[in-house]
Amino acid sequence: MANNPRNNANKKLKHHRNQDSDDFDGNPEAWATLDKNFKHVQSVLDRNRMLIQQVNDNHQSKNPDNMVKNVALIQELNGNISKVVSLYSDMSSNFSTSFHNNGHHKEG
């Protein structure tokens, strides 16, 4: 079992992951920004959960006024989904830039 290729691959992967993590630990600003952005995303997702519940409640009520309110709620949901996509895109770009700016970009 000591020569199991799967175990060897796991060890190499773990070493590589730890090495990347150790290198990125040297950039606390990047981690703080990432944390802040994840919290922002989570707050938008929490708001969406509440909006979806309200839309469902309004729909089940079959009250015409509530159905009209759903238009604005659904528009807000749509905007929030776009906001989450944009936030994740920015996070990915910022993470990549920060990672490469810390000397991790290797020319091949």
C-alpha positions in Angstrom: 0.0 0.0 0.0 3.0 2.3 0.5 3.4 2.5 -3.2 -0.2 3.2 -4.0 -0.2 5.8 -6.9 -3.4 7.3 -5.6 -1.8 8.0 -2.2 1.2 9.5 -4.0 -1.0 11.7 -6.1 -2.9 12.9 -3.0 0.3 13.7 -1.2 1.5 15.8 -4.2 -1.8 17.6 -4.4 -1.8 18.3 -0.7 1.7 19.6 -0.9 0.9 21.9 -3.9 -2.3 23.1 -2.2 -0.4 23.8 1.1 2.4 25.6 -0.8 -0.1 27.9 -2.6 -2.0 28.6 0.6 1.3 29.4 2.5 2.3 31.8 -0.3 -1.1 33.5 -0.4 -1.2 33.8 3.4 1.4 36.6 2.9 -1.3 38.9 1.5 -3.7 39.7 4.4 -5.3 42.5 2.4 -6.3 40.0 -0.3 -7.9 37.7 2.3 -9.7 40.6 3.9 -11.1 41.8 0.6 -12.2 38.3 -0.3 -13.9 37.9 3.1 -15.7 41.2 2.7 -16.8 40.3 -0.8 -18.1 36.9 0.3 -20.1 38.6 3.1 -21.6 41.0 0.6 -22.6 38.2 -1.7 -24.1 36.3 1.3 -26.2 39.4 2.2 -27.5 39.7 -1.3 -28.3 35.9 -1.3 -30.1 36.3 2.0 -32.1 39.2 0.6 -33.0 37.0 -2.4 -34.2 34.2 -0.1 -36.5 36.7 1.6 -37.8 38.1 -1.7 -38.5 34.6 -3.1 -40.5 33.8 0.1 -42.5 37.1 -0.3 -43.1 36.3 -4.0 -44.4 32.8 -3.1 -46.6 34.2 -0.3 -48.0 36.9 -2.6 -48.7 34.3 -5.4 -50.4 31.9 -3.0 -52.6 34.7 -1.7 -54.1 35.2 -5.2 -54.7 38.8 -4.2 -54.4 41.0 -7.3 -52.6 43.8 -5.3 -50.1 41.2 -4.1 -49.6 39.9 -7.6 -48.8 43.4 -8.8 -46.2 43.7 -6.0 -44.5 40.6 -7.3 -43.5 42.5 -10.4 -41.2 44.8 -8.4 -40.0 42.0 -6.2 -39.1 39.8 -9.2 -37.3 42.8 -10.8 -35.3 43.3 -7.6 -34.4 39.6 -7.6 -33.2 39.8 -11.2 -31.1 42.8 -10.3 -29.7 41.0 -7.3 -28.8 38.0 -9.4 -26.9 40.2 -11.8 -25.2 41.8 -8.8 -24.0 38.4 -7.4 -22.7 37.4 -10.9 -20.8 40.7 -11.0 -19.4 40.3 -7.5 -18.2 36.8 -8.2 -16.6 37.9 -11.4 -14.8 40.8 -9.6 -13.7 38.4 -6.8 -12.3 36.0 -9.3 -10.4 38.7 -11.2 -9.1 40.3 -8.0 -8.0 37.0 -6.6 -6.2 36.1 -9.8 -4.5 39.5 -10.0 -3.4 39.4 -6.4 -2.2 35.8 -6.7 -0.1 36.6 -9.8 1.2 39.9 -8.3 2.7 37.9 -5.4 5.1 36.1 -7.7 3.0 33.1 -8.5 2.9 33.7 -12.2 5.4 31.4 -13.8 6.4 31.9 -17.4 6.6 28.6 -19.2 
